[in-house]
Amino acid sequence: MVKLCGICENERAILKRPKTAQQICKTCFYHVFETEIHHTIIDNNLFKRGDRVAIAASGGKDSTVLAHIMKTLNERHNYGLDLSLLSVDEGITGYRDDSLETVKRNQQQYELPLKIVSYQELYNWSMDDIVKEVGLKNNCTFCGVFRRQALDRGAVMLGVDHIVTGHNADDIAETVLMNSKCRLPRYSPLEAL
Ligand SMILES: Nc1ncnc2c1ncn2[C@@H]1O[C@H](COP(=O)(O)OP(=O)(O)OP(=O)(O)O)[C@@H](O)[C@H]1O
């Protein structure tokens, strides 16, 4: 039996939102998703007219959605933001070079300026070089720290007021779990025994 959308009760439900457990159609999903982000921006006074905002664009799904939504809401609600795309090329052959092609397509589609900063240019090391030195085990630690700084340095070069990223609830849950995993042995009462 076809399940109808829990909002419009007209179109076929195509997904169940993890956030609300509501089964909704594509049109209503777009509507609620965009409206929630708009309210988050407005209710929290995230930006003011004329602000320059860099969208951290990796070419992955989350930041591609982010670029789309920032462009859409900026035009629909006339926020008056000056948007651009900022990408970090970590120098990972066969991975980031591919996803940067997606960013370049987004740049054309959304007609936004794009700045790419690379580990090679900033640090004189690519991630491929770092992996050769430290191996695959700890390379994520280097990559994460370098990427964060690279985004900051790219933002300074662009002269922007904000960087927005596509971090989502899953990423936050992962951070909490990883942090607690690291801290557990340190604060465990068992350690004192
Ligand atoms: N190389 C990069 N250049 C610019 N921004 C990046 C880069 N890598 C990550 N980011 C930013 O950090 C966010 C979280 O990155 P993460 O590595 O967790 O990827 P993700 O959750 O899979 O997101 P995405 O689908 O956008 O890659 C991304 O959405 C993006 O905004």
The ligand as an ORCA input file, in Angstrom:
! r2SCAN-3c Opt
* xyz 0 1
  N      38.852     19.648      1.641
  C      37.909     20.426      2.156
  N      37.774     21.691      1.673
  C      36.831     22.523      2.174
  N      35.986     22.173      3.159
  C      36.069     20.942      3.667
  C      37.043     20.002      3.196
  N      36.871     18.842      3.888
  C      35.869     19.053      4.740
  N      35.367     20.303      4.624
  C      34.243     20.914      5.361
  O      34.030     20.219      6.579
  C      32.724     19.589      6.564
  C      32.780     18.235      7.260
  O      33.766     17.466      6.627
  P      33.825     15.899      6.707
  O      35.192     15.491      6.308
  O      33.239     15.428      7.985
  O      32.958     15.467      5.465
  P      31.462     15.052      5.277
  O      30.651     15.075      6.541
  O      31.471     13.831      4.450
  O      31.007     16.302      4.389
  P      31.015     16.376      2.817
  O      29.923     15.425      2.399
  O      30.692     17.818      2.526
  O      32.389     15.979      2.364
  C      32.350     19.501      5.089
  O      30.961     19.441      4.886
  C      32.948     20.776      4.538
  O      32.118     21.909      4.790
*
